[in-house]
């Protein structure tokens, strides 16, 4: 099957039309730099739109004593000392500017009576520094960025699936891909490329990501171009994802359900958090509640479906309708379940990639000249546990910085060499898959990877399970040699799934091998055979297929920040 090929050219190509990609594109357009954004799903439906809770910045609107330094201290402490202090400083110091940018674009923040931006507590924050827009903060940010991008007439192609970055002599010169609807192939030449295509939490069976997003695309594109991954094993599991229906397994039940007084019970009817955190009970930290749910299920006290019960039915109906409207509506639509009467069956769900593509802290440049990574595709800010509300501000801060860096890189190029062999490789890869007519089903192999990761690299890991997972992955990768790809009248989704499968396999291998190497329990990474923190592993693990795993030292935390790092009171707060 020979599809037509379109050739496009731009100064900077942005891959991914979520919050980070759009913010970078806006910065480029405002500076007069030619920019093109491509994405594989509608820009209005990007993953950013799912973020509910809020966005962090030490604005001091509610607590005058707050500061970016305290925000940095809280972030570093919550990271279990694996976050890069320089990255943390850039984000926390630049957060106010990030909020001001959103205001400039028309973001409708919640405000106090006198006009100040409202800020609320999120867990592990010393002060109120989380700005918000109801429980739709991410959606409003995405809408605001789309509106600004439209004003600037930024071209956005949101049905293009990027299959390969084009590289010559360790410098990126564009990307190759195809249209999901009609199969038209795209050869896009660019001086610089910004990778903003999300993380890898879709490679678990239950995940808060939707189908066909966060399959590790960023990881594969960067690694095949010559980049590396940092801390892929550090994945945040949210305690409350639904189990049914199968096509929505992992969909989040907001932490607000526990914050409003929801109770967790096992299949025996026991309120089991008393065993794990008798003081905070259901208001304990996200990682601790996820571990508690996992343990109850693993030890045989879970439901027949492999879950536990989250019950809000004892709360006044008015409270549920006013404070948990999204949860109420979601469960009614997905299960015809009335949460004012019945409990919700939940289990831990893969939620956020805290590791990602290796980048420099100052400009988020990668090992490949002209290639940058931002958002959940990148690494450095979150370490072993993400501070709630930090991911959205990261998009704003590094979107601006990386936009500037890519513009400068493009303008300073004296010549841009291209490689015919790199382009031929990209064309051949697509042609080979379109001609593939083997017996193996791509979707079945994706499921096999998710089953392997769920069984062997979930909330709790151990040496035996991780080695078993690697052995299973070896077999899956062998089966991948015999897949069949069959585009049809509905489009080229089957080809996209084949590339998603390649990405998932690479991301799974990186995660399993790094999880095996991190022989300790730290933050969201639980090793039952190594239950304590190992000071010798206060390092980042940097993975590549050729080089294996390297231990990367983390720069020291400045003394003034260390002095502010303390246990934060959690009285009356939901810790997330």
Secondary structure as GFF3:
##gff-version 3
##sequence-region A 1 576
A	DSSP	beta_strand	5	15	.	.	.	ID=ss1
A	DSSP	alpha_helix	19	30	.	.	.	ID=ss2
A	DSSP	beta_strand	35	38	.	.	.	ID=ss3
A	DSSP	three_ten_helix	43	45	.	.	.	ID=ss4
A	DSSP	three_ten_helix	47	50	.	.	.	ID=ss5
A	DSSP	beta_strand	55	56	.	.	.	ID=ss6
A	DSSP	alpha_helix	68	78	.	.	.	ID=ss7
A	DSSP	alpha_helix	85	105	.	.	.	ID=ss8
A	DSSP	beta_strand	130	131	.	.	.	ID=ss9
A	DSSP	alpha_helix	137	151	.	.	.	ID=ss10
A	DSSP	beta_strand	155	157	.	.	.	ID=ss11
A	DSSP	beta_strand	160	168	.	.	.	ID=ss12
A	DSSP	beta_strand	171	179	.	.	.	ID=ss13
A	DSSP	beta_strand	185	195	.	.	.	ID=ss14
A	DSSP	three_ten_helix	201	203	.	.	.	ID=ss15
A	DSSP	alpha_helix	217	225	.	.	.	ID=ss16
A	DSSP	beta_strand	229	230	.	.	.	ID=ss17
A	DSSP	beta_strand	235	242	.	.	.	ID=ss18
A	DSSP	three_ten_helix	246	248	.	.	.	ID=ss19
A	DSSP	alpha_helix	256	259	.	.	.	ID=ss20
A	DSSP	beta_strand	263	265	.	.	.	ID=ss21
A	DSSP	three_ten_helix	272	275	.	.	.	ID=ss22
A	DSSP	three_ten_helix	281	283	.	.	.	ID=ss23
A	DSSP	alpha_helix	286	296	.	.	.	ID=ss24
A	DSSP	pi_helix	297	301	.	.	.	ID=ss25
A	DSSP	beta_strand	308	311	.	.	.	ID=ss26
A	DSSP	alpha_helix	317	323	.	.	.	ID=ss27
A	DSSP	alpha_helix	325	335	.	.	.	ID=ss28
A	DSSP	beta_strand	344	353	.	.	.	ID=ss29
A	DSSP	beta_strand	356	357	.	.	.	ID=ss30
A	DSSP	beta_strand	371	373	.	.	.	ID=ss31
A	DSSP	three_ten_helix	375	377	.	.	.	ID=ss32
A	DSSP	alpha_helix	390	412	.	.	.	ID=ss33
A	DSSP	alpha_helix	420	435	.	.	.	ID=ss34
A	DSSP	beta_strand	440	441	.	.	.	ID=ss35
A	DSSP	alpha_helix	442	456	.	.	.	ID=ss36
A	DSSP	beta_strand	460	461	.	.	.	ID=ss37
A	DSSP	alpha_helix	463	479	.	.	.	ID=ss38
A	DSSP	three_ten_helix	480	482	.	.	.	ID=ss39
A	DSSP	beta_strand	483	484	.	.	.	ID=ss40
A	DSSP	alpha_helix	493	517	.	.	.	ID=ss41
A	DSSP	beta_strand	526	527	.	.	.	ID=ss42
A	DSSP	three_ten_helix	535	537	.	.	.	ID=ss43
A	DSSP	beta_strand	540	544	.	.	.	ID=ss44
A	DSSP	beta_strand	548	552	.	.	.	ID=ss45
A	DSSP	alpha_helix	559	562	.	.	.	ID=ss46
###
